Amino acid sequence: MSSTPPKPNRGPSAGPENRRALIAAARQVFAADGFSAPLSAVAKRAGVGQGSLYRHFPDRLSLALAVLDENVGELEEHTGRPDATLDTLLDVVIDQALVTSPFVEAILGEGDDPRVIALGTRLDRLAHALHAKELAAHRIADHVEPDDILMAISMVGATLTRIPDSHRADTAARAKAMFRRSFGR
């Protein structure tokens, strides 16, 4: 019986790397197998032990929130650029939609959790900032509200997760065109 030698224990210095690996693995495992996939599959895919997984993420919700935190960070980064538009936001949401779906569904019933509230607050700030930028550039109509932008990204994300792969690109393009018509001047 051949066995591979165990990986050397790097101690606390491996923490940040292990955390990143666990988040990346969770994206892959849950996108493929749903949010109820075994956490052991996440640890295995990340190349870490179960103990490391639970040190970083004591429960599924913590893991879901870590993935969504990264997603919101990516949205903030892209929409914070001077040339960012509503299309920029929709493009990033479209890219994130398939992988994010299991995580969003996991937190839907957790609206009172302070961590979920904090993510919502960040999304709200992002929508308000993008709304102000779009208004100032005369790219959206005066009747459009920040909550309309939040609803748009929610609708696009939810729609894309429920249709076959072969229709996603066309559906995403149609959704963006629909929002341009609805939000435009």
Disulfide bonds with the S-S distance in Angstrom:
none
